Amino acid sequence: MDTDTQDVARQLHAALRRSGLSLRGFAAALGTSHSRLSSYLNGAASPSAAFFLRALRQGAALGEANARGWMTPQSTRQAVKEAIARGDDRWAFKIATQARDQVRAMLASPDEPAAAWETRPSTTGEEKWDGLLAALIAQEFAASGRTPPAWTDFRAANEWVLPNLLLEETDIRAATPEWLAERGIYIAQRDLITA
């Protein structure tokens, strides 16, 4: 293996360690297979420059987010998945909005920790929650003047209305922000604020 290939492999190993993810988890976050990432790590193949730079940036951002105790796409999806398994949709909603709030803070930070949210998360197991997380994160990136990560284009196949004890479904639909309603998700604006 030549010196340049060794250096690329060494830096990818460092990015993997910094990310705090498993090999499979980091590969999935980068949008590739674990076998392809393994071939880059052992020098059997060379990644594109774009992949290499993305891996370095996202590994560092995930490490920084983890070090600060901030939510990442992976930790958020896991926490939402656990809440769903317990049948606690209210807690799942609180987690999703807490992640949104932390992304807003990350986007305001000068050291680019928001790049952690460019990584592709796994599924919560339910399309409606995957769709909500995609919508919330896309909105925060757009509001900050940045291009939302590609994974936030996800839309659930079916409409979803988050129940509210004080509002009928027609009132919830009317009180939903347009950016959310256009994705077929209906949550009253005040619930998005007070979660």
C-alpha positions in Angstrom: 0.0 0.0 0.0 1.4 3.4 -1.0 1.9 6.3 1.4 -1.1 8.2 0.2 -3.4 5.2 0.5 -2.1 4.5 4.0 -2.8 8.1 5.0 -6.4 8.0 3.6 -7.0 4.8 5.5 -5.5 6.2 8.7 -7.6 9.3 8.5 -10.8 7.3 7.9 -10.0 5.1 10.9 -9.7 8.3 13.0 -13.0 9.6 11.6 -14.7 6.3 12.5 -13.3 6.5 16.1 -14.4 10.1 16.5 -17.9 9.4 15.3 -18.5 7.0 18.2 -20.4 4.7 15.8 -19.8 1.1 14.9 -18.4 0.4 11.5 -21.8 -0.5 10.3 -23.4 2.6 11.9 -20.8 4.9 10.4 -21.1 3.3 6.9 -24.9 3.7 7.1 -24.5 7.3 8.2 -22.3 8.0 5.2 -24.7 6.3 2.9 -22.5 3.3 2.0 -22.2 -0.4 2.9 -20.0 -1.6 5.7 -18.1 -3.8 3.2 -17.3 -0.8 1.0 -16.2 1.3 4.1 -14.1 -1.7 5.2 -12.3 -1.8 1.8 -11.5 1.9 2.3 -10.2 1.4 5.8 -7.9 -1.5 4.8 -6.7 0.3 1.7 -8.1 -2.3 -0.8 -10.0 0.5 -2.5 -9.9 4.3 -2.5 -12.9 6.5 -1.8 -13.8 9.5 -3.9 -12.5 12.8 -2.6 -16.1 13.9 -1.8 -16.7 10.7 0.3 -13.4 11.1 2.0 -14.0 14.7 3.0 -17.6 14.0 4.1 -16.4 11.1 6.3 -13.8 13.4 7.9 -16.3 16.2 8.5 -19.1 14.0 9.7 -16.9 11.9 11.9 -15.6 15.1 13.6 -19.0 16.6 13.9 -20.5 13.4 15.4 -17.6 13.2 17.9 -18.1 16.8 18.9 -21.9 16.4 19.3 -21.3 13.3 21.4 -18.7 15.0 23.5 -21.0 17.9 24.3 -23.9 15.6 25.0 -25.9 16.8 22.0 -28.4 14.7 20.2 -27.4 13.2 16.8 -29.6 11.7 14.2 -28.6 8.2 15.4 -29.2 8.9 19.1 -32.5 10.7 18.4 -33.9 7.9 16.2 -32.9 5.4 18.9 -34.6 7.4 21.7 -37.8 7.9 19.5 -37.8 4.2 18.7 -37.6 3.3 22.4 -40.5 5.7 23.2 -42.6 4.2 20.4 -41.9 0.6 21.7 -43.2 1.7 25.1 -46.3 3.2 23.4 -45.4 6.7 24.6 -46.0 9.0 21.6 -45.9 12.1 23.8 -42.3 11.3 24.9 -41.4 10.5 21.3 -42.7 13.9 20.3 -40.8 15.6 23.1 -37.6 13.9 21.9 -38.2 15.0 18.3 -38.7 18.6 19.3 -35.8 18.6 21.7 -33.6 17.4 18.8 -35.0 20.2 16.7 -34.1 22.7 19.4 -30.6 21.3 19.7 -30.1 21.4 15.9 -31.1 25.1 16.0 -28.4 25.7 18.6 -25.8 23.7 16.6 -26.6 25.7 13.5 -25.8 28.9 15.4 -22.5 27.5 16.6 -19.4 28.6 14.6 -17.6 25.2 14.8 -19.9 23.3 12.6 -21.3 20.7 15.0 -24.5 20.7 12.8 -22.7 18.6 10.2 -23.5 15.7 12.5 -27.1 16.0 11.3 -26.0 15.6 7.7 -25.5 11.9 8.4 -28.2 9.5 7.3 -30.0 8.1 10.3 -31.6 4.7 10.6 -35.4 4.4 10.8 -37.5 4.7 14.0 -39.5 1.8 12.6 -42.5 4.1 11.9 -42.8 6.3 8.8 -44.7 9.0 10.6 -41.9 9.6 13.1 -39.2 9.4 10.4 -41.3 12.0 8.4 -41.6 14.3 11.4 -37.9 14.2 12.2 -37.1 14.9 8.5 -39.5 17.8 8.5 -38.3 19.4 11.7 -34.6 19.2 10.8 -35.2 20.4 7.2 -37.1 23.4 8.6 -34.2 24.3 10.9 -31.6 24.1 8.2 -33.7 26.1 5.8 -34.5 28.7 8.5 -30.7 29.2 9.1 -30.1 29.7 5.3 -28.5 26.3 4.8 -29.3 23.5 2.5 -31.2 20.7 4.4 -29.5 17.3 4.4 -30.6 15.0 1.6 -32.2 12.5 4.1 -34.7 15.2 5.2 -36.5 14.9 1.8 -38.2 11.8 3.3 -42.0 11.9 3.4 -44.3 9.3 4.9 -46.8 7.6 2.6 -49.8 8.5 4.8 -51.0 11.7 6.4 -50.7 11.9 10.2 -52.5 14.1 12.7 -50.9 14.4 16.2 -53.9 14.3 18.6 -54.4 17.3 20.9 -56.8 17.0 23.9 -58.1 20.6 23.4 -58.5 20.6 19.6 -60.6 18.7 17.1 -58.8 17.3 14.0 -60.0 20.1 11.8 -58.7 22.7 14.2 -55.3 20.9 14.4 -55.1 20.9 10.6 -55.9 24.6 10.5 -53.3 25.4 13.1 -50.5 23.5 11.5 -47.7 25.5 9.9 -47.6 25.3 6.1 -44.1 23.8 6.0 -45.4 20.8 8.0 -48.8 20.5 6.4 -47.2 20.2 2.9 -45.6 17.0 4.1 -48.9 15.6 5.3 -48.1 16.0 9.0 -50.6 18.0 11.1 -49.5 19.3 14.4 -50.8 22.5 16.0 -48.2 25.3 16.0 -48.6 25.7 19.8 -47.7 22.0 20.3 -44.5 22.6 18.3 -43.6 25.4 20.7 -44.6 23.9 24.0 -43.5 20.3 23.6 
